[in-house]
Amino acid sequence: MDTRTDASVAGRARFSRTHGPLAYAAVIVVILAATAAVEFSMGRVPWCKCGYIKLWHGVVKSSENSQHLTDWYTFTHITHGILFYLLLRALWRGAPVGARLTAAVLIEAAWEVLENSSIVIERYRAATISLDYNGDSIVNSLADICAMMIGFGLARRLPVWATVLLVAVTELTLAAAIRDNLTLNIIMLVHPIDVIKAWQTGG
């Protein structure tokens, strides 16, 4: 009896190790597909109206920003992943890492949909330096979610001190390079500060 029970437990463990990651991956693919479908229904363009897709677009104040695969704001989504990992590890410690990653993808996807709503787009245009922002392309949104997953993976592998250092370096580098970062983006979206906006616009 005990032998059969042990064998049953071992069998379930093997099944979980084999099929668990595949199940989480399938759910993540469904979330990505659903995000693309919802954004398309909202009028988001599949990719840049310029007619091509670039791996990197580095000019923030341009109509092609947030239209290609990656740009300066991709790094903020890597930071999202790091923060989501730390938050979910603290709040959902007993859950498998695949479940936490799936939850992080769902949160990021929900943000991407909200970010591309007309209300938030107008908020960005009125309160931040994104004066010409008209929303992300679907390709860019999906790439942002993938960047979040990269950040999640980095946070899982790196020691806490290295993770904190990575976030700090990223924020400082973005502030120096484009006068914006995740912290400033949140501040200006929630409660705009004229001094910050003047500095960001070069005033």
C-alpha positions in Angstrom: 0.0 0.0 0.0 2.7 2.4 0.9 4.7 1.5 -2.2 1.7 2.2 -4.4 1.1 5.5 -2.7 4.7 6.5 -3.1 4.6 5.5 -6.7 1.5 7.6 -7.2 3.0 10.7 -5.6 6.2 10.2 -7.7 4.1 9.9 -10.8 2.2 13.1 -10.1 5.5 14.9 -9.4 6.9 13.7 -12.7 3.7 14.8 -14.5 3.9 18.2 -12.9 7.6 18.7 -13.8 6.9 17.7 -17.4 3.5 19.2 -18.1 3.5 22.2 -15.7 5.8 24.4 -17.7 4.0 23.6 -20.9 0.6 24.5 -19.3 1.9 27.8 -18.1 3.5 28.5 -21.5 0.2 27.7 -23.2 -1.7 30.1 -20.9 0.9 32.9 -21.5 0.5 32.4 -25.3 -3.3 32.7 -24.9 -2.8 35.9 -22.9 -0.5 37.4 -25.6 -3.0 36.5 -28.3 -5.9 37.9 -26.3 -3.9 41.1 -25.7 -3.3 41.5 -29.4 -6.9 40.9 -30.2 -8.2 43.4 -27.7 -5.7 46.1 -28.8 -6.7 45.5 -32.5 -10.3 45.9 -31.5 -9.3 49.2 -29.9 -7.9 50.4 -33.1 -4.2 49.8 -32.4 -2.1 49.3 -35.5 -0.4 45.9 -35.8 3.0 47.6 -36.5 4.5 51.0 -37.4 2.5 52.9 -40.0 5.9 53.5 -41.7 5.4 50.0 -43.1 8.4 48.2 -41.6 9.5 46.9 -38.2 12.8 47.8 -36.6 14.5 45.9 -33.8 15.4 49.2 -32.1 14.1 52.8 -32.4 16.0 55.2 -30.3 14.3 58.6 -31.0 11.8 59.2 -28.2 10.3 62.4 -29.7 9.1 60.9 -32.9 6.0 59.3 -34.4 7.8 56.0 -34.5 8.4 55.8 -30.8 6.6 52.8 -29.3 5.9 51.5 -32.8 8.8 49.0 -33.3 10.0 46.0 -31.3 12.2 47.9 -28.8 13.0 51.4 -27.7 14.2 53.3 -24.6 11.0 52.4 -22.8 11.6 48.7 -23.2 14.0 49.0 -20.3 11.1 50.2 -18.0 9.3 47.0 -18.8 12.3 45.0 -17.8 12.0 46.8 -14.5 8.3 45.9 -14.4 9.3 42.3 -14.5 11.8 42.7 -11.7 9.3 44.5 -9.5 6.6 41.9 -10.3 8.9 39.1 -9.3 9.7 40.6 -6.0 6.1 41.5 -5.3 4.7 38.1 -6.2 7.4 36.3 -4.4 6.5 38.2 -1.2 2.7 37.9 -1.6 2.5 34.4 -3.2 5.5 32.6 -1.8 4.0 29.1 -2.0 3.1 29.3 -5.7 5.2 27.7 -8.4 7.4 30.1 -10.3 5.4 29.4 -13.5 2.2 30.5 -11.8 3.8 33.7 -10.6 5.2 34.4 -14.1 1.8 33.8 -15.6 0.3 36.2 -13.1 2.9 38.8 -13.9 2.2 38.4 -17.7 -1.5 38.9 -17.0 -0.9 42.1 -15.0 1.5 43.4 -17.6 -1.0 42.6 -20.4 -3.8 44.4 -18.5 -1.5 47.4 -18.2 -0.7 47.4 -21.9 -4.4 47.4 -22.7 -5.1 50.2 -20.2 -2.1 52.1 -21.4 -3.5 52.1 -25.0 -6.9 53.3 -24.0 -7.9 56.7 -25.1 -8.1 58.0 -21.6 -4.5 57.1 -20.7 -3.1 58.2 -24.1 -4.6 61.6 -23.6 -3.2 61.7 -20.1 0.3 60.9 -21.4 0.0 63.6 -24.1 -1.2 66.2 -21.6 0.9 65.5 -18.6 4.2 63.9 -19.7 6.8 64.6 -22.4 5.0 62.1 -24.7 3.3 65.0 -26.6 3.1 63.0 -29.8 2.2 59.7 -28.2 -0.7 58.0 -30.0 -0.4 54.6 -28.3 1.7 51.5 -28.9 1.6 49.3 -31.9 0.5 45.7 -31.2 4.0 44.5 -32.0 5.5 46.9 -29.5 3.0 46.0 -26.8 3.8 42.3 -27.2 7.5 43.0 -27.1 7.0 45.0 -23.9 5.4 42.0 -22.3 8.3 39.9 -23.4 10.7 42.4 -21.9 8.8 42.2 -18.6 9.3 38.4 -18.7 13.1 39.0 -19.2 13.1 41.2 -16.1 11.2 38.5 -14.2 13.8 35.9 -15.2 16.7 38.2 -14.2 15.2 38.9 -10.8 14.8 35.1 -10.3 18.4 34.4 -11.1 20.2 37.4 -9.6 20.9 38.0 -6.0 18.8 40.8 -4.4 21.6 43.3 -4.3 22.4 42.8 -8.0 18.7 43.2 -8.8 18.4 46.5 -6.9 21.6 47.7 -8.5 20.3 46.8 -12.0 17.1 48.8 -11.4 19.0 51.8 -10.0 21.4 51.8 -13.0 18.6 51.5 -15.4 16.7 54.4 -13.9 19.7 56.7 -13.8 20.7 55.7 -17.4 17.3 56.5 -18.7 17.1 59.8 -16.9 20.5 60.8 -18.4 19.7 59.5 -21.9 16.0 60.6 -22.4 15.1 62.6 -19.3 12.6 60.0 -18.4 12.3 56.6 -16.6 9.8 54.5 -14.8 9.8 56.6 -11.7 9.4 59.9 -13.5 6.8 58.3 -15.8 4.6 57.3 -12.8 5.0 60.6 -11.1 4.0 62.6 -14.2 1.1 60.3 -15.0 -0.3 60.3 -11.4 0.6 63.9 -10.3 2.4 66.1 -12.9 5.0 68.4 -11.5 5.8 71.5 -13.6 9.5 71.6 -12.7 10.0 68.0 -13.9 8.1 68.6 -17.1 10.1 71.8 -17.8 13.4 69.8 -17.3 12.1 66.9 -19.5 11.2 69.3 -22.3 14.5 71.0 -22.1 13.2 74.1 -20.4 
